[in-house]
Amino acid sequence: MNVIGHSPTPIHRTWLWDSLTSRETEVARLVVQGMRNADIAQELHISVHTVESHLKHIYAKLDVHTRVELVRLIRDLTD
């Protein structure tokens, strides 16, 4: 992902992003938009517990530990 004026995304980070399921990707994108777990659950028609489970998997796959780290990582990957 090389956009003029931006450095390319490191390959290992892109690979990590690609390891997410489509539902995990949806949850991660909604987190970046600033949505709370309850709002994400309502938006995706799933339980809050399921959102939390997806987040645990996302954190493990992307090697992050907080929402803030997740948001920063995703913004780095999509810039």
N, C-alpha and C positions, 0 to 999 in steps of 0.2 A: 504494500500500500504506500506508494510513493506519490505524494502530491507536491506540485511545484512549491518550493519554499519550505518543505517539511522533510525531515530525514526519514528514511524507510523504517518501517516497523521491524524490530528484531524478529528473526524467524521463529525462535522458541516461543515468543509471546503470541505470535499468530497461531502457532500450533496449539498452544494452550486454549486460546479462544475457540478454535475448531473442535476441541474436545467436549464442548458443551452440547447438550441435547438441544433440540429446538425449543422445548419448554423452558429449559434453564436460560437460554438466550433471551427469551421473552421476559422472564423474571428479571434478569440482569438489566435489560434495557429499561424496564419500568422503575427499577431502583435508581438508575441514572437520572430518570425524569423526576426523582424526588418523591416517589410514591411510598407510602407506608405499607407494611405487610398486609394489613387489613384491606387497604385499597387495591393492592395487587390481587389479593384473593378474590375480591368482588369483580374486578376487571376480567380475570381469567376464569371465573366460575369454579374456583377450587377453594379448599379450606386454608385457613391461616397456617395450620400445621403443615400442609403440603408446601406452601410458600417457604416456610422455615426449613423444611427438608431440602427443597431445591437450593436455597441459599447455602446450606451446609455443603452440598455437593459442589456448588459453584466456587465457594471459598477454597475447598480442598483442591479442586482441579486447577484453579488459577493461582494458588498459593498466596491467598490474601486472608486477612483475619478480621477485617472490619468493613462496614459499608463504605466508609471514606476511601479505604484502599481499593475497593472494588470499583468505585466511581472513577478514581484517578486512573486505574489501569484501563478501564473501558474507554475513557476519554483519550488516553494515549494511543490506544489501538485504532480508534476511529478518526483521529485527527490526521 
